[in-house]
Amino acid sequence: MGIVKSTIYSTTAKEAMTQLEFSTDFQGETASVTVNFVKAGTVVNTETYKLDADNLISKVSLSAPDMNSEGTLTLATHTNSVVFSGVGIWQDVTSFRVENVAIAYR
């Protein structure tokens, strides 16, 4: 199936090059999503979420000093796309909303 990669950059975070990097590996009826939380160009937290027919939704919670990201990953019924919806929070202020879609073409 293949791997789909994408990056969401924050234009309002205090540190330059703050971003969320997504790598979605589609494997038939499953998908594995790795999310890197990047601050000032350095990965400060990485989490991998496995999605399948029995586990279509996963809560995402990434944190680092002075920042965190909360959201959900949802696997489409036909296993051809994964959607992330969440927020980036810097200190105690919601900095930005994040929407990210990875689509596998068959």
N, CA, C and O atoms as a printed pandas DataFrame, in Angstrom:
     atom_number atom_name residue_name chain_id  residue_number  x_coord  y_coord  z_coord
0              1         N          MET        A               1    0.824   -1.185    0.000
1              2        CA          MET        A               1    0.000    0.000    0.000
2              3         C          MET        A               1    0.867    1.246    0.000
3              4         O          MET        A               1    0.769    2.065   -0.913
4              5         N          GLY        A               2    1.709    1.402    1.004
5              6        CA          GLY        A               2    2.602    2.541    0.996
6              7         C          GLY        A               2    2.486    3.442    2.201
7              8         O          GLY        A               2    1.603    3.288    3.044
8              9         N          ILE        A               3    3.406    4.388    2.257
9             10        CA          ILE        A               3    3.490    5.345    3.361
10            11         C          ILE        A               3    3.173    6.736    2.832
11            12         O          ILE        A               3    3.677    7.149    1.788
12            13         N          VAL        A               4    2.321    7.457    3.577
13            14        CA          VAL        A               4    1.972    8.840    3.251
14            15         C          VAL        A               4    2.545    9.719    4.354
15            16         O          VAL        A               4    2.283    9.487    5.534
16            17         N          LYS        A               5    3.336   10.740    3.971
17            18        CA          LYS        A               5    3.948   11.641    4.944
18            19         C          LYS        A               5    3.445   13.058    4.746
19            20         O          LYS        A               5    3.206   13.494    3.620
20            21         N          SER        A               6    3.286   13.774    5.856
21            22        CA          SER        A               6    2.897   15.183    5.790
22            23         C          SER        A               6    3.355   15.889    7.053
23            24         O          SER        A               6    3.651   15.252    8.064
24            25         N          THR        A               7    3.411   17.217    6.981
25            26        CA          THR        A               7    3.870   18.034    8.101
26            27         C          THR        A               7    2.954   19.234    8.265
27            28         O          THR        A               7    2.572   19.880    7.289
28            29         N          ILE        A               8    2.603   19.526    9.522
29            30        CA          ILE        A               8    1.837   20.718    9.861
30            31         C          ILE        A               8    2.776   21.634   10.638
31            32         O          ILE        A               8    3.316   21.241   11.672
32            33         N          TYR        A               9    2.972   22.850   10.143
33            34        CA          TYR        A               9    3.846   23.831   10.786
34            35         C          TYR        A               9    3.022   24.829   11.584
35            36         O          TYR        A               9    1.955   25.251   11.139
36            37         N          SER        A              10    3.507   25.207   12.755
37            38        CA          SER        A              10    2.869   26.267   13.518
38            39         C          SER        A              10    3.514   27.599   13.147
39            40         O          SER        A              10    4.738   27.731   13.158
40            41         N          THR        A              11    2.690   28.569   12.823
41            42        CA          THR        A              11    3.217   29.909   12.532
42            43         C          THR        A              11    3.108   30.811   13.747
43            44         O          THR        A              11    3.537   31.964   13.701
44            45         N          THR        A              12    2.529   30.296   14.852
45            46        CA          THR        A              12    2.327   31.134   16.038
46            47         C          THR        A              12    3.084   30.658   17.269
47            48         O          THR        A              12    3.073   31.339   18.295
48            49         N          ALA        A              13    3.740   29.510   17.192
49            50        CA          ALA        A              13    4.473   28.992   18.348
50            51         C          ALA        A              13    5.690   29.870   18.639
51            52         O          ALA        A              13    6.262   30.485   17.739
52            53         N          LYS        A              14    6.067   29.912   19.900
53            54        CA          LYS        A              14    7.217   30.725   20.317
54            55         C          LYS        A              14    8.509   30.257   19.656
55            56         O          LYS        A              14    9.330   31.076   19.244
56            57         N          GLU        A              15    8.690   28.937   19.555
57            58        CA          GLU        A              15    9.891   28.379   18.948
58            59         C          GLU        A              15    9.698   28.227   17.443
59            60         O          GLU        A              15    8.678   27.708   16.989
60            61         N          ALA        A              16   10.670   28.676   16.685
61            62        CA          ALA        A              16   10.617   28.486   15.225
62            63         C          ALA        A              16   10.702   26.996   14.915
63            64         O          ALA        A              16   11.243   26.231   15.714
64            65         N          MET        A              17   10.177   26.573   13.770
65            66        CA          MET        A              17   10.215   25.173   13.322
66            67         C          MET        A              17    9.500   24.234   14.293
67            68         O          MET        A              17    9.942   23.104   14.505
68            69         N          THR        A              18    8.397   24.700   14.885
69            70        CA          THR        A              18    7.562   23.826   15.697
70            71         C          THR        A              18    6.523   23.211   14.776
71            72         O          THR        A              18    5.852   23.919   14.025
72            73         N          GLN        A              19    6.390   21.879   14.835
73            74        CA          GLN        A              19    5.514   21.216   13.871
74            75         C          GLN        A              19    5.083   19.832   14.353
75            76         O          GLN        A              19    5.637   19.281   15.304
76            77         N          LEU        A              20    4.084   19.293   13.671
77            78        CA          LEU        A              20    3.678   17.905   13.821
78            79         C          LEU        A              20    3.969   17.216   12.495
79            80         O          LEU        A              20    3.539   17.684   11.441
80            81         N          GLU        A              21    4.696   16.110   12.548
81            82        CA          GLU        A              21    5.008   15.337   11.351
82            83         C          GLU        A              21    4.232   14.018   11.423
83            84         O          GLU        A              21    4.261   13.323   12.439
84            85         N          PHE        A              22    3.551   13.691   10.345
85            86        CA          PHE        A              22    2.748   12.472   10.283
86            87         C          PHE        A              22    3.339   11.523    9.249
87            88         O          PHE        A              22    3.722   11.943    8.157
88            89         N          SER        A              23    3.410   10.247    9.595
89            90        CA          SER        A              23    3.818    9.201    8.667
90            91         C          SER        A              23    2.801    8.074    8.822
91            92         O          SER        A              23    2.765    7.400    9.852
92            93         N          THR        A              24    1.977    7.872    7.797
93            94        CA          THR        A              24    0.912    6.873    7.848
94            95         C          THR        A              24    1.253    5.722    6.916
95            96         O          THR        A              24    1.403    5.904    5.707
96            97         N          ASP        A              25    1.373    4.541    7.496
97            98        CA          ASP        A              25    1.706    3.334    6.751
98            99         C          ASP        A              25    0.438    2.504    6.577
99           100         O          ASP        A              25   -0.064    1.913    7.533
100          101         N          PHE        A              26   -0.073    2.466    5.346
101          102        CA          PHE        A              26   -1.267    1.685    5.037
102          103         C          PHE        A              26   -0.848    0.267    4.665
103          104         O          PHE        A              26   -0.019    0.078    3.775
104          105         N          GLN        A              27   -1.416   -0.731    5.344
105          106        CA          GLN        A              27   -1.105   -2.136    5.082
106          107         C          GLN        A              27   -2.401   -2.919    4.990
107          108         O          GLN        A              27   -2.838   -3.515    5.975
108          109         N          GLY        A              28   -3.018   -2.924    3.822
109          110        CA          GLY        A              28   -4.262   -3.673    3.629
110          111         C          GLY        A              28   -5.390   -3.157    4.488
111          112         O          GLY        A              28   -5.925   -2.078    4.231
112          113         N          GLU        A              29   -5.763   -3.919    5.518
113          114        CA          GLU        A              29   -6.892   -3.554    6.379
114          115         C          GLU        A              29   -6.478   -2.788    7.633
115          116         O          GLU        A              29   -7.307   -2.537    8.508
116          117         N          THR        A              30   -5.211   -2.417    7.726
117          118        CA          THR        A              30   -4.729   -1.696    8.903
118          119         C          THR        A              30   -3.940   -0.464    8.476
119          120         O          THR        A              30   -3.557   -0.313    7.317
120          121         N          ALA        A              31   -3.713    0.409    9.454
121          122        CA          ALA        A              31   -2.851    1.573    9.236
122          123         C          ALA        A              31   -2.092    1.849   10.528
123          124         O          ALA        A              31   -2.628    1.698   11.626
124          125         N          SER        A              32   -0.855    2.251   10.378
125          126        CA          SER        A              32   -0.031    2.620   11.512
126          127         C          SER        A              32    0.395    4.075   11.300
127          128         O          SER        A              32    0.975    4.418   10.270
128          129         N          VAL        A              33    0.101    4.918   12.284
129          130        CA          VAL        A              33    0.393    6.342   12.155
130          131         C          VAL        A              33    1.431    6.736   13.195
131          132         O          VAL        A              33    1.203    6.579   14.394
132          133         N          THR        A              34    2.567    7.248   12.741
133          134        CA          THR        A              34    3.587    7.773   13.636
134          135         C          THR        A              34    3.522    9.291   13.579
135          136         O          THR        A              34    3.542    9.890   12.503
136          137         N          VAL        A              35    3.443    9.905   14.767
137          138        CA          VAL        A              35    3.374   11.364   14.869
138          139         C          VAL        A              35    4.603   11.839   15.631
139          140         O          VAL        A              35    4.841   11.425   16.765
140          141         N          ASN        A              36    5.382   12.713   14.999
141          142        CA          ASN        A              36    6.532   13.343   15.646
142          143         C          ASN        A              36    6.136   14.750   16.069
143          144         O          ASN        A              36    5.581   15.511   15.276
144          145         N          PHE        A              37    6.421   15.092   17.312
145          146        CA          PHE        A              37    6.207   16.438   17.820
146          147         C          PHE        A              37    7.574   17.123   17.759
147          148         O          PHE        A              37    8.506   16.702   18.445
148          149         N          VAL        A              38    7.700   18.157   16.958
149          150        CA          VAL        A              38    8.989   18.792   16.687
150          151         C          VAL        A              38    8.999   20.203   17.253
151          152         O          VAL        A              38    8.077   20.984   17.016
152          153         N          LYS        A              39   10.045   20.523   18.002
153          154        CA          LYS        A              39   10.213   21.871   18.580
154          155         C          LYS        A              39   11.582   22.384   18.160
155          156         O          LYS        A              39   12.598   21.730   18.399
156          157         N          ALA        A              40   11.607   23.543   17.541
157          158        CA          ALA        A              40   12.857   24.168   17.093
158          159         C          ALA        A              40   13.663   23.210   16.214
159          160         O          ALA        A              40   14.892   23.190   16.277
160          161         N          GLY        A              41   12.968   22.418   15.395
161          162        CA          GLY        A              41   13.629   21.524   14.461
162          163         C          GLY        A              41   14.088   20.200   15.046
163          164         O          GLY        A              41   14.684   19.396   14.329
164          165         N          THR        A              42   13.828   19.942   16.344
165          166        CA          THR        A              42   14.245   18.709   17.000
166          167         C          THR        A              42   13.020   17.925   17.449
167          168         O          THR        A              42   12.113   18.492   18.058
168          169         N          VAL        A              43   12.983   16.619   17.155
169          170        CA          VAL        A              43   11.876   15.778   17.601
170          171         C          VAL        A              43   11.948   15.653   19.124
171          172         O          VAL        A              43   12.950   15.185   19.664
172          173         N          VAL        A              44   10.879   16.073   19.818
173          174        CA          VAL        A              44   10.849   16.017   21.278
174          175         C          VAL        A              44    9.910   14.932   21.798
175          176         O          VAL        A              44    9.962   14.593   22.980
176          177         N          ASN        A              45    9.058   14.385   20.943
177          178        CA          ASN        A              45    8.162   13.307   21.339
178          179         C          ASN        A              45    7.679   12.590   20.087
179          180         O          ASN        A              45    7.362   13.224   19.081
180          181         N          THR        A              46    7.626   11.277   20.154
181          182        CA          THR        A              46    7.124   10.455   19.047
182          183         C          THR        A              46    6.185    9.401   19.604
183          184         O          THR        A              46    6.488    8.739   20.597
184          185         N          GLU        A              47    5.047    9.256   18.955
185          186        CA          GLU        A              47    4.093    8.216   19.330
186          187         C          GLU        A              47    3.613    7.527   18.057
187          188         O          GLU        A              47    3.474    8.166   17.014
188          189         N          THR        A              48    3.359    6.216   18.145
189          190        CA          THR        A              48    2.817    5.460   17.025
190          191         C          THR        A              48    1.473    4.875   17.435
191          192         O          THR        A              48    1.325    4.322   18.524
192          193         N          TYR        A              49    0.508    5.008   16.550
193          194        CA          TYR        A              49   -0.854    4.558   16.803
194          195         C          TYR        A              49   -1.240    3.539   15.733
195          196         O          TYR        A              49   -1.077    3.794   14.540
196          197         N          LYS        A              50   -1.747    2.393   16.158
197          198        CA          LYS        A              50   -2.152    1.345   15.225
198          199         C          LYS        A              50   -3.676    1.345   15.127
199          200         O          LYS        A              50   -4.373    1.304   16.140
200          201         N          LEU        A              51   -4.180    1.392   13.901
201          202        CA          LEU        A              51   -5.615    1.430   13.651
202          203         C          LEU        A              51   -6.018    0.244   12.782
203          204         O          LEU        A              51   -5.286   -0.136   11.868
204          205         N          ASP        A              52   -7.196   -0.350   13.070
205          206        CA          ASP        A              52   -7.733   -1.439   12.264
206          207         C          ASP        A              52   -9.245   -1.478   12.444
207          208         O          ASP        A              52   -9.816   -0.576   13.057
208          209         N          ALA        A              53   -9.899   -2.510   11.920
209          210        CA          ALA        A              53  -11.363   -2.610   11.968
210          211         C          ALA        A              53  -11.893   -2.632   13.402
211          212         O          ALA        A              53  -13.014   -2.183   13.645
212          213         N          ASP        A              54  -11.122   -3.136   14.343
213          214        CA          ASP        A              54  -11.555   -3.179   15.740
214          215         C          ASP        A              54  -11.143   -1.941   16.526
215          216         O          ASP        A              54  -11.571   -1.759   17.665
216          217         N          ASN        A              55  -10.333   -1.109   15.939
217          218        CA          ASN        A              55   -9.800    0.073   16.621
218          219         C          ASN        A              55   -9.741    1.219   15.616
219          220         O          ASN        A              55   -8.661    1.588   15.156
220          221         N          LEU        A              56  -10.908    1.787   15.271
221          222        CA          LEU        A              56  -10.987    2.824   14.231
222          223         C          LEU        A              56  -10.572    4.197   14.707
223          224         O          LEU        A              56  -10.195    5.041   13.894
224          225         N          ILE        A              57  -10.632    4.445   16.019
225          226        CA          ILE        A              57  -10.327    5.772   16.556
226          227         C          ILE        A              57   -9.293    5.644   17.656
227          228         O          ILE        A              57   -9.365    4.740   18.489
228          229         N          SER        A              58   -8.318    6.566   17.657
229          230        CA          SER        A              58   -7.299    6.574   18.698
230          231         C          SER        A              58   -7.108    8.003   19.191
231          232         O          SER        A              58   -7.049    8.941   18.395
232          233         N          LYS        A              59   -7.013    8.160   20.507
233          234        CA          LYS        A              59   -6.746    9.475   21.086
234          235         C          LYS        A              59   -5.249    9.752   21.019
235          236         O          LYS        A              59   -4.427    8.898   21.352
236          237         N          VAL        A              60   -4.918   10.945   20.587
237          238        CA          VAL        A              60   -3.519   11.362   20.480
238          239         C          VAL        A              60   -3.221   12.357   21.592
239          240         O          VAL        A              60   -3.969   13.311   21.806
240          241         N          SER        A              61   -2.135   12.126   22.284
241          242        CA          SER        A              61   -1.702   13.043   23.327
242          243         C          SER        A              61   -0.180   13.086   23.320
243          244         O          SER        A              61    0.478   12.125   23.717
244          245         N          LEU        A              62    0.365   14.185   22.874
245          246        CA          LEU        A              62    1.819   14.371   22.818
246          247         C          LEU        A              62    2.179   15.565   23.691
247          248         O          LEU        A              62    1.465   16.568   23.702
248          249         N          SER        A              63    3.282   15.460   24.421
249          250        CA          SER        A              63    3.667   16.591   25.260
250          251         C          SER        A              63    5.183   16.761   25.290
251          252         O          SER        A              63    5.954   15.831   25.053
252          253         N          ALA        A              64    5.559   17.980   25.587
253          254        CA          ALA        A              64    6.962   18.379   25.725
254          255         C          ALA        A              64    6.949   19.614   26.623
255          256         O          ALA        A              64    5.882   20.181   26.856
256          257         N          PRO        A              65    8.086   20.040   27.126
257          258        CA          PRO        A              65    8.091   21.229   27.971
258          259         C          PRO        A              65    7.419   22.425   27.271
259          260         O          PRO        A              65    7.759   22.761   26.136
260          261         N          ASP        A              66    6.477   23.051   27.953
261          262        CA          ASP        A              66    5.763   24.254   27.499
262          263         C          ASP        A              66    4.817   24.017   26.329
263          264         O          ASP        A              66    4.283   24.987   25.791
264          265         N          MET        A              67    4.584   22.780   25.909
265          266        CA          MET        A              67    3.693   22.570   24.778
266          267         C          MET        A              67    3.112   21.160   24.787
267          268         O          MET        A              67    3.695   20.231   25.346
268          269         N          ASN        A              68    1.948   21.025   24.152
269          270        CA          ASN        A              68    1.364   19.708   23.956
270          271         C          ASN        A              68    0.399   19.759   22.788
271          272         O          ASN        A              68    0.020   20.831   22.315
272          273         N          SER        A              69    0.016   18.592   22.339
273          274        CA          SER        A              69   -0.945   18.472   21.256
274          275         C          SER        A              69   -1.925   17.370   21.624
275          276         O          SER        A              69   -1.524   16.286   22.047
276          277         N          GLU        A              70   -3.200   17.653   21.463
277          278        CA          GLU        A              70   -4.259   16.696   21.758
278          279         C          GLU        A              70   -5.120   16.544   20.515
279          280         O          GLU        A              70   -5.351   17.515   19.794
280          281         N          GLY        A              71   -5.595   15.335   20.264
281          282        CA          GLY        A              71   -6.467   15.143   19.114
282          283         C          GLY        A              71   -6.902   13.706   18.974
283          284         O          GLY        A              71   -6.715   12.889   19.876
284          285         N          THR        A              72   -7.489   13.408   17.821
285          286        CA          THR        A              72   -7.921   12.047   17.522
286          287         C          THR        A              72   -7.493   11.662   16.117
287          288         O          THR        A              72   -7.431   12.500   15.217
288          289         N          LEU        A              73   -7.198   10.380   15.944
289          290        CA          LEU        A              73   -6.947    9.772   14.638
290          291         C          LEU        A              73   -8.131    8.874   14.331
291          292         O          LEU        A              73   -8.552    8.089   15.181
292          293         N          THR        A              74   -8.670    8.982   13.130
293          294        CA          THR        A              74   -9.809    8.163   12.735
294          295         C          THR        A              74   -9.485    7.464   11.422
295          296         O          THR        A              74   -9.083    8.099   10.447
296          297         N          LEU        A              75   -9.667    6.142   11.411
297          298        CA          LEU        A              75   -9.447    5.336   10.211
298          299         C          LEU        A              75  -10.778    5.189    9.483
299          300         O          LEU        A              75  -11.781    4.819   10.094
300          301         N          ALA        A              76  -10.795    5.476    8.179
301          302        CA          ALA        A              76  -12.018    5.341    7.392
302          303         C          ALA        A              76  -12.433    3.881    7.305
303          304         O          ALA        A              76  -11.590    2.985    7.359
304          305         N          THR        A              77  -13.706    3.647    7.172
305          306        CA          THR        A              77  -14.267    2.297    7.130
306          307         C          THR        A              77  -13.614    1.413    6.083
307          308         O          THR        A              77  -13.411    0.225    6.330
308          309         N          HIS        A              78  -13.284    1.954    4.929
309          310        CA          HIS        A              78  -12.688    1.160    3.851
310          311         C          HIS        A              78  -11.160    1.149    3.892
311          312         O          HIS        A              78  -10.513    0.720    2.937
312          313         N          THR        A              79  -10.596    1.615    4.984
313          314        CA          THR        A              79   -9.153    1.589    5.232
314          315         C          THR        A              79   -8.346    2.299    4.146
315          316         O          THR        A              79   -7.231    1.887    3.830
316          317         N          ASN        A              80   -8.907    3.359    3.580
317          318        CA          ASN        A              80   -8.154    4.080    2.558
318          319         C          ASN        A              80   -7.772    5.496    2.986
319          320         O          ASN        A              80   -7.130    6.218    2.224
320          321         N          SER        A              81   -8.159    5.899    4.199
321          322        CA          SER        A              81   -7.731    7.218    4.671
322          323         C          SER        A              81   -7.720    7.270    6.193
323          324         O          SER        A              81   -8.444    6.539    6.870
324          325         N          VAL        A              82   -6.878    8.156    6.706
325          326        CA          VAL        A              82   -6.785    8.428    8.139
326          327         C          VAL        A              82   -6.867    9.936    8.302
327          328         O          VAL        A              82   -6.211   10.686    7.579
328          329         N          VAL        A              83   -7.681   10.375    9.262
329          330        CA          VAL        A              83   -7.850   11.804    9.525
330          331         C          VAL        A              83   -7.372   12.098   10.936
331          332         O          VAL        A              83   -7.727   11.389   11.878
332          333         N          PHE        A              84   -6.564   13.147   11.084
333          334        CA          PHE        A              84   -6.179   13.651   12.402
334          335         C          PHE        A              84   -6.865   14.987   12.590
335          336         O          PHE        A              84   -6.842   15.834   11.697
336          337         N          SER        A              85   -7.469   15.178   13.735
337          338        CA          SER        A              85   -8.073   16.449   14.087
338          339         C          SER        A              85   -7.653   16.775   15.510
339          340         O          SER        A              85   -7.837   15.956   16.411
340          341         N          GLY        A              86   -7.095   17.950   15.723
341          342        CA          GLY        A              86   -6.623   18.280   17.063
342          343         C          GLY        A              86   -6.202   19.722   17.192
343          344         O          GLY        A              86   -6.513   20.561   16.346
344          345         N          VAL        A              87   -5.482   19.997   18.277
345          346        CA          VAL        A              87   -4.996   21.341   18.565
346          347         C          VAL        A              87   -3.544   21.276   19.004
347          348         O          VAL        A              87   -3.067   20.247   19.483
348          349         N          GLY        A              88   -2.845   22.399   18.831
349          350        CA          GLY        A              88   -1.512   22.582   19.376
350          351         C          GLY        A              88   -1.619   23.624   20.480
351          352         O          GLY        A              88   -2.216   24.681   20.278
352          353         N          ILE        A              89   -1.048   23.338   21.642
353          354        CA          ILE        A              89   -1.148   24.237   22.794
354          355         C          ILE        A              89    0.255   24.598   23.243
355          356         O          ILE        A              89    1.066   23.719   23.534
356          357         N          TRP        A              90    0.538   25.871   23.298
357          358        CA          TRP        A              90    1.845   26.364   23.729
358          359         C          TRP        A              90    1.645   27.060   25.069
359          360         O          TRP        A              90    0.917   28.049   25.151
360          361         N          GLN        A              91    2.280   26.555   26.114
361          362        CA          GLN        A              91    2.087   26.938   27.509
362          363         C          GLN        A              91    0.614   26.710   27.841
363          364         O          GLN        A              91    0.200   25.552   27.899
364          365         N          ASP        A              92   -0.199   27.738   28.061
365          366        CA          ASP        A              92   -1.605   27.514   28.397
366          367         C          ASP        A              92   -2.547   28.132   27.368
367          368         O          ASP        A              92   -3.710   28.391   27.676
368          369         N          VAL        A              93   -2.060   28.371   26.151
369          370        CA          VAL        A              93   -2.862   29.014   25.112
370          371         C          VAL        A              93   -2.978   28.070   23.910
371          372         O          VAL        A              93   -1.969   27.552   23.432
372          373         N          THR        A              94   -4.204   27.843   23.419
373          374        CA          THR        A              94   -4.377   27.063   22.194
374          375         C          THR        A              94   -3.829   27.873   21.043
375          376         O          THR        A              94   -4.338   28.950   20.733
376          377         N          SER        A              95   -2.801   27.360   20.415
377          378        CA          SER        A              95   -2.093   28.103   19.383
378          379         C          SER        A              95   -2.712   27.906   18.007
379          380         O          SER        A              95   -2.826   28.857   17.234
380          381         N          PHE        A              96   -3.117   26.667   17.696
381          382        CA          PHE        A              96   -3.684   26.416   16.372
382          383         C          PHE        A              96   -4.487   25.133   16.365
383          384         O          PHE        A              96   -4.257   24.236   17.177
384          385         N          ARG        A              97   -5.426   25.054   15.445
385          386        CA          ARG        A              97   -6.178   23.826   15.196
386          387         C          ARG        A              97   -5.494   23.087   14.060
387          388         O          ARG        A              97   -4.973   23.702   13.129
388          389         N          VAL        A              98   -5.499   21.779   14.142
389          390        CA          VAL        A              98   -4.822   20.961   13.143
390          391         C          VAL        A              98   -5.825   20.004   12.498
391          392         O          VAL        A              98   -6.577   19.318   13.190
392          393         N          GLU        A              99   -5.824   19.970   11.183
393          394        CA          GLU        A              99   -6.564   18.966   10.430
394          395         C          GLU        A              99   -5.565   18.361    9.442
395          396         O          GLU        A              99   -4.877   19.090    8.727
396          397         N          ASN        A             100   -5.489   17.051    9.404
397          398        CA          ASN        A             100   -4.564   16.383    8.507
398          399         C          ASN        A             100   -5.232   15.123    7.962
399          400         O          ASN        A             100   -5.822   14.355    8.722
400          401         N          VAL        A             101   -5.142   14.913    6.668
401          402        CA          VAL        A             101   -5.748   13.742    6.035
402          403         C          VAL        A             101   -4.680   13.001    5.229
403          404         O          VAL        A             101   -3.968   13.601    4.424
404          405         N          ALA        A             102   -4.580   11.691    5.457
405          406        CA          ALA        A             102   -3.701   10.834    4.665
406          407         C          ALA        A             102   -4.579    9.883    3.878
407          408         O          ALA        A             102   -5.443    9.221    4.453
408          409         N          ILE        A             103   -4.372    9.803    2.570
409          410        CA          ILE        A             103   -5.202    8.967    1.693
410          411         C          ILE        A             103   -4.306    7.972    0.948
411          412         O          ILE        A             103   -3.281    8.347    0.379
412          413         N          ALA        A             104   -4.710    6.705    0.962
413          414        CA          ALA        A             104   -4.007    5.664    0.207
414          415         C          ALA        A             104   -4.798    5.385   -1.050
415          416         O          ALA        A             104   -5.993    5.097   -0.979
416          417         N          TYR        A             105   -4.158    5.463   -2.190
417          418        CA          TYR        A             105   -4.814    5.141   -3.455
418          419         C          TYR        A             105   -4.501    3.701   -3.799
419          420         O          TYR        A             105   -3.350    3.270   -3.732
420          421         N          ARG        A             106   -5.532    2.960   -4.167
421          422        CA          ARG        A             106   -5.348    1.531   -4.488
422          423         C          ARG        A             106   -5.554    1.292   -5.948
423          424         O          ARG        A             106   -5.443    0.156   -6.409
